[in-house]
Amino acid sequence: MSTIDSANPPQEYPDIVGARPTNPLAANFKPFIPASAHLPELTWPHLITGTILGIIFGASSLYLVLKVGLTVSASIPVRTRGAVVSGSDSSD
């Protein structure tokens, strides 16, 4: 039978590398969304919202380039407004 060496105990979490947290709240951290949860990444409301916002900003960018001769990238405002509409606050 093997014995556990007290000088070199087995790691409880072998995938965590580095110093262990000294703060008890950080040491006992549990993610809000468990790893077993299946969250859909692509749904109909997101597709419809993205399509509508893409059409609106595409048309406004086209109007601006034809009327004034200048245009701006519409991808950043569309992403920001899409995140606001969907209620997402993560920036990936």
N, C-alpha and C positions, 0 to 999 in steps of 0.2 A: 504494500500500500504506500502511495506517495504522500509526502508531507509538504505542507506549504511553508516556503522559506519566508520568515518574517522580515528579512532584510529586503527581499524583492517579491512583494505580494503580487498576485495576478491583478491585472487592470480590470475594473468593472466595465469601463467603456474603452475598448481598445482603439476605437476610431477617433477618439478625442486626443489630440496631441497638444502638449504644452502644460503650463501650470494649471493646477486645479483652482477654481475660484474660491476666495476666502469669504466672500459675501454669502451668507446663507440663502438669500433670495436668488442669487445667480446660480448657486449650486443646485437648487431645487427647481430650476426653470423647466416648465413644461410648455410646449408650443400651444397656441390658442387653437390652431387647426391640427388635428392629429394626422400622422403620416398615412393612416389607413383611409382617410377621407378622399372621396373621388369628386373633384370639383370640375364641372364642365368648362372648357376653355372657349368653346365656340357655340353660341346659342343664337336663336332667331332674333331676339331683341337686339343683341349686339350687332348682328349683321345688318338689320334694318336701320339702326341708328347710324352705323358707320357709312352705309350707302347714302342715306339722306344727307349727312354732314359732308360726305365727299362730293356729292352733287352740288350742294350749296357753295362750298368753298371752291370747287373747280369752276363753277359758273362765275363766281365773283372774281376769281383770279383771271379768267378769260376776259371778262368785261374790263377789268383794270388794264390788262395788257393792250386791249384793242382801243380803249378810250384814251389812256394816258401814255401808253408806250412803256410803262414800267410794270413789273410784277414782283410779287413776293412769294416765298414758299408758303403754301397753306398747310403743310403737314403738321407743323408744331401747334398752330391754333386748333386744328381738327383733333389732334391727340388730346390736347388740354380740355377742350369742350366735351369730347367723348368720355373722358375720365370723369368729368363733373356730372354729366348726364347719367352715366352708369353707376355712379356712387363709388367708384374706385379711387383710392388715394395712394396706390402703390405706383412708383415710377421705376419700371424695369428697363 
